[in-house]
Amino acid sequence: MLIVAGYVITDAEDRDAFVAEGVTVVSMARSAPAAWTSRSRRTRSTCSA
């Protein structure tokens, strides 16, 4: 999971297009294959820091 906090200031005339593009990007991210597999969890959990 990736959490991003903050805000973006846009011009009023660009706002609708910006939001529409964001919806597309979120949709693509949700349909992408998971990068965090069971193998990477095992590998990472056995490492000591």
ZILINZI-V527707 format. One line per field, one symbol per residue. phi: phi as a letter, one per 30 degrees, with the letter a starting at -180 (. if undefined). psi: psi as a letter, one per 20 degrees, with the letter a starting at -180 (. if undefined). burial: b if it has 24 or more other C-alpha atoms within 12 Angstrom, else e. Layout:
# ZILINZI-V527707
phi: ???
psi: ???
burial: ???
This chain:
# ZILINZI-V527707
phi: .cccckabcbdedcddddddddddddddddcddddccddddddddddcc
psi: ppppqaqppqqhiigghggghhgggggghhiqqpinrhghggghhiqq.
burial: eeeeeeeeeeeeeeeeeeeeeeeeeeeeeeeeeeeeeeeeeeeeeeeee
